[in-house]
Amino acid sequence: MDLSHLHIAAIDDDEDDLVLLQLRLEDALGGGLRFAPFANVDRGVRYVTSERPDVLLLDYRLGARSGLDVLRDLREAGYGGAVLV
């Protein structure tokens, strides 16, 4: 299976974690990866609901909200992609 063109979004309020995650994914999956990192939860949610990435990587602790709260909102908005919390 060719995963090099996978569309992945990540929501994590720690920007350093997002940078590290991007580097690891690019190393593992190569240059065709489409990666959209978001340190701002609201921007990330808007992106995911409009762009529908294949996979969402979602931090469990996002300031005042939990990743499970955000996941619930995304599911209610119709996002059905794979999510890793």
Sequence and secondary structure as in RCSB ss.txt:
>XXXX:A:sequence
MDLSHLHIAAIDDDEDDLVLLQLRLEDALGGGLRFAPFANVDRGVRYVTSERPDVLLLDYRLGARSGLDVLRDLR
EAGYGGAVLV
>XXXX:A:secstr
   TT EEEEE S HHHHHHHHHHHHHHH TT EEEEESSHHHHHHHHHHH  SEEEE SEETTEEHHHHHHHHH
HTT  SEEE 
